[in-house]
Amino acid sequence: MAISTSSLKTVLTLSLLLCVGSCSAQLSTNFYSKTCPNVFTTVKSAVRSAISKESRMGASLLRLFFHDCFVNGCDGSILLDDTSSFTGEKNANPNRNSARGFDVVDDIKSKVEKVCPGVVSCADILAIAARDSVVILGGTSWNVKLGRRDSKTASQSAANNNIPPPTSNLNNLISSFQSKGLSTKDMVALSGGHTIGQARCTNFRARIYNESNIESSFAKTRQGRCPSSSGSGDNNLAPLDLQTPTAFDNNYFKNLINQKGLLHSDQQLFNGGSTDSQVRTYSNNPSTFNSDFAAAMIKMGDISPLTGSNGEIRKNCRRVN
């Protein structure tokens, strides 16, 4: 059946209108190919410099991206400073005295602004920096999807409620990730990010003194830097992966099998539950872990991005324009 010219115009107009709502929400790996072609080299150079000064920084940047995405989506909200009239996420329980690397993000942003001012969002900078951190520390790479815009708001209460605490049990972890559209498989793979970085004594004290599913010599070693009494040595640090704390590898999963998970939430992944087999797979097959981790990072980066005319491109990652 022939379609009249007017009908065809109507169909095309409707398609265009539908695309404005949905097509703009699609992130793409080549989003800045014309507007900021040097964004990747600029970010990677700055991340490499930061990690060469402090190897722990790679883990801190990866964690910032995770803590950003789990609170109202990957929108750069974690980067906003508190003001007299605005409460951000930096002082929420999961972030206070713990989230770090904000000065590095500032440095990356200023370098990107020199190359292409007003083009690249802080949310996208976090996404690229997380990938580069993993690669620089020896992990796998993936194509980062871009096109996020920055939020003008933040939510301390959402940060308190949505980021799974180190006291989480397996069911808590599974449901927390599922609420963000991430599967149990994604959750275990993403937990492998704890193959780098450190944790504060206050976050693992209860485990090393009170739990039985922990290797005894490992517990004693950790107790040496983390006194049993609350308030004493709270901020003393221990590596999440005792073997290779600054190398992105699969030793985290090997540690879990040996009951050397530092956090309660870590050891929950290998404790007679539904995720034991996946931990075994990753401990034996680093390539499987790497590919699943990359896929899960891409999926996490898709959580509720601001696109199109929503949000803004912040000039300074710490405050709205």
BADO-882097 format. One record per residue (C-alpha): residue number from 1; z, x, y. Coordinates in steps of 0.1 Angstrom, whole numbers, padded with zeros to 4 digits. Each point is the difference from the previous one (the first is absolute). Layout:
BEGIN
[mike NUM; [Z; X; Y]] ...
//
This chain:
BEGIN
[mike 1; [0000; 0000; 0000]] [mike 2; [-0010; 0014; 0034]] [mike 3; [0027; 0006; 0026]] [mike 4; [-0007; -0009; 0036]] [mike 5; [0003; 0027; 0027]] [mike 6; [0030; -0018; 0015]] [mike 7; [0018; -0003; -0033]] [mike 8; [-0006; 0037; -0006]] [mike 9; [0015; 0008; 0034]] [mike 10; [0030; -0021; -0008]] [mike 11; [0005; 0018; -0034]] [mike 12; [-0003; 0034; 0017]] [mike 13; [0024; -0010; 0028]] [mike 14; [0026; -0012; -0025]] [mike 15; [-0004; 0032; -0021]] [mike 16; [0005; 0021; 0031]] [mike 17; [0031; -0020; 0010]] [mike 18; [0014; 0004; -0035]] [mike 19; [-0007; 0037; 0002]] [mike 20; [0019; 0004; 0033]] [mike 21; [0031; -0012; -0018]] [mike 22; [-0003; 0017; -0033]] [mike 23; [-0025; 0029; 0004]] [mike 24; [0020; 0015; 0028]] [mike 25; [0030; 0002; -0024]] [mike 26; [-0019; 0023; -0023]] [mike 27; [0010; 0036; 0003]] [mike 28; [-0027; 0026; -0007]] [mike 29; [-0001; 0037; -0008]] [mike 30; [-0026; 0007; 0027]] [mike 31; [0017; -0020; 0028]] [mike 32; [0000; 0030; 0024]] [mike 33; [-0032; 0016; -0012]] [mike 34; [-0017; -0006; 0034]] [mike 35; [0030; -0005; 0024]] [mike 36; [0021; 0030; -0012]] [mike 37; [-0018; 0021; -0026]] [mike 38; [0025; 0028; 0002]] [mike 39; [0031; -0020; -0007]] [mike 40; [0004; 0012; -0036]] [mike 41; [-0003; 0037; 0009]] [mike 42; [0023; -0004; 0030]] [mike 43; [0027; -0018; -0020]] [mike 44; [-0001; 0024; -0030]] [mike 45; [0002; 0031; 0022]] [mike 46; [0032; -0014; 0017]] [mike 47; [0015; -0011; -0033]] [mike 48; [-0007; 0034; -0016]] [mike 49; [0017; 0017; 0030]] [mike 50; [0031; -0022; -0003]] [mike 51; [0003; 0005; -0037]] [mike 52; [-0004; 0038; 0004]] [mike 53; [0030; 0000; 0023]] [mike 54; [0021; -0023; -0023]] [mike 55; [-0013; -0009; -0035]] [mike 56; [0023; -0031; -0001]] [mike 57; [-0021; -0015; 0028]] [mike 58; [-0027; -0011; -0024]] [mike 59; [0025; -0023; -0018]] [mike 60; [0013; -0013; 0033]] [mike 61; [-0034; -0010; 0012]] [mike 62; [-0008; -0017; -0033]] [mike 63; [0033; -0019; 0002]] [mike 64; [-0007; -0011; 0036]] [mike 65; [-0032; -0017; -0012]] [mike 66; [0018; -0017; -0028]] [mike 67; [0028; -0012; 0022]] [mike 68; [-0026; -0012; 0026]] [mike 69; [-0021; -0020; -0025]] [mike 70; [0030; -0018; -0016]] [mike 71; [0011; -0015; 0033]] [mike 72; [-0025; -0026; 0013]] [mike 73; [-0029; 0021; -0012]] [mike 74; [-0016; 0034; 0008]] [mike 75; [0002; -0004; 0038]] [mike 76; [0018; 0030; 0014]] [mike 77; [0031; -0020; 0008]] [mike 78; [0023; 0026; -0014]] [mike 79; [-0011; 0024; 0027]] [mike 80; [0013; -0021; 0029]] [mike 81; [0031; 0013; 0018]] [mike 82; [0029; -0023; 0009]] [mike 83; [0003; -0009; 0037]] [mike 84; [0025; -0020; 0020]] [mike 85; [-0020; -0032; -0007]] [mike 86; [-0015; 0008; -0034]] [mike 87; [0015; 0008; -0034]] [mike 88; [-0023; 0019; -0023]] [mike 89; [0002; 0010; -0037]] [mike 90; [0012; 0036; 0004]] [mike 91; [0037; -0009; -0002]] [mike 92; [-0004; -0024; -0029]] [mike 93; [0021; 0011; -0030]] [mike 94; [-0029; 0015; -0020]] [mike 95; [-0012; 0020; 0030]] [mike 96; [0031; 0010; 0020]] [mike 97; [0008; 0038; -0004]] [mike 98; [-0027; 0000; -0026]] [mike 99; [-0035; -0008; 0012]] [mike 100; [-0015; 0031; 0017]] [mike 101; [-0032; 0016; 0011]] [mike 102; [-0004; -0021; 0031]] [mike 103; [-0006; 0031; 0021]] [mike 104; [-0027; 0011; -0024]] [mike 105; [-0017; -0034; 0004]] [mike 106; [0002; 0004; 0038]] [mike 107; [-0017; 0034; -0003]] [mike 108; [-0028; -0014; -0022]] [mike 109; [-0005; -0029; 0024]] [mike 110; [-0003; 0023; 0030]] [mike 111; [-0025; 0022; -0018]] [mike 112; [-0021; -0031; -0010]] [mike 113; [0002; -0014; 0035]] [mike 114; [-0015; 0032; 0013]] [mike 115; [-0030; -0004; -0024]] [mike 116; [-0005; -0037; 0005]] [mike 117; [0024; -0017; 0024]] [mike 118; [0010; -0036; -0006]] [mike 119; [-0019; -0004; -0033]] [mike 120; [0023; 0008; -0030]] [mike 121; [0031; -0020; -0007]] [mike 122; [0034; 0014; -0008]] [mike 123; [-0001; -0021; -0032]] [mike 124; [-0032; 0017; -0011]] [mike 125; [0014; 0034; 0009]] [mike 126; [0030; -0007; -0024]] [mike 127; [-0024; -0010; -0028]] [mike 128; [-0021; 0032; 0004]] [mike 129; [0031; 0022; 0004]] [mike 130; [0015; -0014; -0032]] [mike 131; [-0032; 0008; -0020]] [mike 132; [-0003; 0035; 0015]] [mike 133; [0037; 0008; -0008]] [mike 134; [-0006; -0008; -0036]] [mike 135; [-0031; 0021; -0002]] [mike 136; [0015; 0030; 0018]] [mike 137; [0029; 0000; -0024]] [mike 138; [-0023; 0001; -0030]] [mike 139; [-0005; -0037; -0007]] [mike 140; [-0031; -0021; -0003]] [mike 141; [-0022; -0013; 0028]] [mike 142; [-0014; -0034; 0007]] [mike 143; [-0023; -0017; 0026]] [mike 144; [0023; -0015; 0026]] [mike 145; [-0010; -0034; 0013]] [mike 146; [0002; -0003; 0038]] [mike 147; [-0002; -0025; 0028]] [mike 148; [0036; -0010; 0004]] [mike 149; [0014; -0007; 0034]] [mike 150; [0035; 0006; 0013]] [mike 151; [0027; -0027; 0002]] [mike 152; [0017; -0009; 0032]] [mike 153; [0031; -0010; -0018]] [mike 154; [0024; 0013; -0027]] [mike 155; [0027; -0016; -0022]] [mike 156; [0033; 0018; -0008]] [mike 157; [0010; -0029; -0022]] [mike 158; [-0032; 0001; -0020]] [mike 159; [0005; 0038; -0004]] [mike 160; [0035; -0007; -0013]] [mike 161; [-0012; -0026; -0025]] [mike 162; [-0034; 0011; -0011]] [mike 163; [0003; 0037; -0007]] [mike 164; [0015; 0004; -0035]] [mike 165; [0033; 0019; 0001]] [mike 166; [0009; 0029; -0023]] [mike 167; [0025; -0023; -0017]] [mike 168; [-0028; -0024; -0013]] [mike 169; [-0002; -0009; -0036]] [mike 170; [-0033; -0004; -0018]] [mike 171; [-0003; -0037; 0006]] [mike 172; [0007; 0005; 0037]] [mike 173; [-0027; 0027; 0002]] [mike 174; [-0026; -0021; -0018]] [mike 175; [0006; -0031; 0021]] [mike 176; [0001; 0020; 0032]] [mike 177; [-0034; 0016; -0006]] [mike 178; [-0014; -0033; -0014]] [mike 179; [0009; -0017; 0033]] [mike 180; [-0024; 0025; 0017]] [mike 181; [-0028; -0007; -0025]] [mike 182; [0007; 0032; -0020]] [mike 183; [0003; -0001; -0038]] [mike 184; [0026; 0016; -0022]] [mike 185; [-0025; 0027; -0008]] [mike 186; [-0005; 0006; 0037]] [mike 187; [0037; 0002; 0005]] [mike 188; [0005; 0027; -0027]] [mike 189; [-0030; 0020; 0013]] [mike 190; [0012; -0001; 0036]] [mike 191; [0035; 0009; -0011]] [mike 192; [-0016; 0033; -0011]] [mike 193; [-0001; 0009; 0037]] [mike 194; [0036; 0011; -0007]] [mike 195; [-0014; 0031; -0016]] [mike 196; [0003; 0014; 0035]] [mike 197; [0028; -0003; 0026]] [mike 198; [0038; -0002; 0001]] [mike 199; [0027; -0026; 0001]] [mike 200; [0033; -0001; 0018]] [mike 201; [0033; 0002; -0020]] [mike 202; [0010; -0034; 0011]] [mike 203; [-0030; -0014; -0018]] [mike 204; [0007; 0015; -0034]] [mike 205; [0038; 0006; 0000]] [mike 206; [0008; -0031; -0021]] [mike 207; [-0026; 0010; -0026]] [mike 208; [0012; 0036; -0006]] [mike 209; [0037; -0010; -0003]] [mike 210; [-0001; -0035; -0016]] [mike 211; [-0031; -0004; -0021]] [mike 212; [-0003; 0009; -0037]] [mike 213; [-0038; 0002; -0003]] [mike 214; [-0001; 0033; 0017]] [mike 215; [-0003; 0035; -0015]] [mike 216; [0035; 0016; 0003]] [mike 217; [-0010; 0035; 0013]] [mike 218; [-0024; -0016; 0025]] [mike 219; [0029; -0023; 0013]] [mike 220; [0023; 0030; 0003]] [mike 221; [-0026; 0020; 0020]] [mike 222; [-0005; -0028; 0024]] [mike 223; [0038; -0006; 0004]] [mike 224; [0003; 0036; 0013]] [mike 225; [-0017; -0011; 0032]] [mike 226; [0011; -0036; 0001]] [mike 227; [0038; -0005; 0000]] [mike 228; [0013; -0032; -0016]] [mike 229; [0018; -0012; 0031]] [mike 230; [-0020; -0022; 0024]] [mike 231; [-0005; 0016; 0035]] [mike 232; [0001; 0036; -0014]] [mike 233; [-0034; 0016; -0002]] [mike 234; [-0018; -0033; 0004]] [mike 235; [-0030; 0016; 0015]] [mike 236; [-0003; 0029; -0025]] [mike 237; [-0034; 0000; -0016]] [mike 238; [-0012; 0004; -0035]] [mike 239; [-0036; 0001; -0013]] [mike 240; [-0013; -0032; -0016]] [mike 241; [-0019; 0023; -0025]] [mike 242; [0022; 0029; -0010]] [mike 243; [-0029; 0020; -0015]] [mike 244; [-0027; 0000; 0027]] [mike 245; [0013; -0018; 0031]] [mike 246; [-0029; 0010; 0022]] [mike 247; [-0028; -0004; -0025]] [mike 248; [-0017; -0034; -0006]] [mike 249; [-0001; -0001; -0038]] [mike 250; [0013; -0021; -0029]] [mike 251; [0033; 0017; -0005]] [mike 252; [0018; -0030; 0015]] [mike 253; [-0008; -0020; -0031]] [mike 254; [0010; 0029; -0024]] [mike 255; [0033; 0000; 0018]] [mike 256; [0005; -0037; -0006]] [mike 257; [-0005; 0005; -0037]] [mike 258; [0027; 0027; 0000]] [mike 259; [0023; -0023; 0020]] [mike 260; [-0003; 0021; 0031]] [mike 261; [-0010; -0026; 0025]] [mike 262; [0019; 0006; 0031]] [mike 263; [0002; -0036; 0014]] [mike 264; [0012; -0030; -0020]] [mike 265; [-0033; -0017; 0008]] [mike 266; [-0019; 0030; -0014]] [mike 267; [0017; 0000; -0034]] [mike 268; [-0005; -0038; -0002]] [mike 269; [-0036; 0007; -0008]] [mike 270; [0010; 0017; -0033]] [mike 271; [0031; -0018; -0013]] [mike 272; [-0011; -0020; -0030]] [mike 273; [-0020; -0025; 0021]] [mike 274; [-0036; -0012; 0004]] [mike 275; [-0012; 0031; 0019]] [mike 276; [0011; 0027; -0025]] [mike 277; [-0035; 0002; -0015]] [mike 278; [-0017; 0005; 0033]] [mike 279; [0025; 0028; 0009]] [mike 280; [-0008; 0017; -0033]] [mike 281; [-0038; -0003; 0007]] [mike 282; [0004; 0016; 0034]] [mike 283; [0022; 0028; -0013]] [mike 284; [-0027; 0009; -0026]] [mike 285; [-0031; -0007; 0021]] [mike 286; [0000; 0013; 0035]] [mike 287; [-0036; -0011; 0006]] [mike 288; [0010; -0036; -0009]] [mike 289; [0029; 0001; 0025]] [mike 290; [-0022; 0015; 0027]] [mike 291; [-0027; -0027; -0003]] [mike 292; [0025; -0028; -0002]] [mike 293; [0019; 0014; 0030]] [mike 294; [-0031; 0002; 0021]] [mike 295; [-0010; -0036; -0010]] [mike 296; [0035; -0013; 0009]] [mike 297; [0000; 0018; 0033]] [mike 298; [-0033; -0016; 0010]] [mike 299; [0015; -0034; -0011]] [mike 300; [0032; 0006; 0020]] [mike 301; [-0021; 0009; 0031]] [mike 302; [-0016; -0035; -0002]] [mike 303; [0033; -0018; 0006]] [mike 304; [-0004; -0024; 0030]] [mike 305; [-0019; 0023; 0024]] [mike 306; [-0006; -0011; 0036]] [mike 307; [-0037; 0001; 0006]] [mike 308; [-0026; -0014; 0024]] [mike 309; [0016; -0011; 0032]] [mike 310; [0036; 0000; -0014]] [mike 311; [0024; 0027; 0011]] [mike 312; [-0011; 0029; 0021]] [mike 313; [-0009; 0037; -0001]] [mike 314; [0032; 0016; 0013]] [mike 315; [-0004; 0029; 0024]] [mike 316; [0035; 0012; -0011]] [mike 317; [0012; -0008; -0035]] [mike 318; [0036; -0004; 0012]] [mike 319; [-0007; -0029; 0023]] [mike 320; [-0024; -0029; 0006]] [mike 321; [-0026; 0004; 0027]] 
//
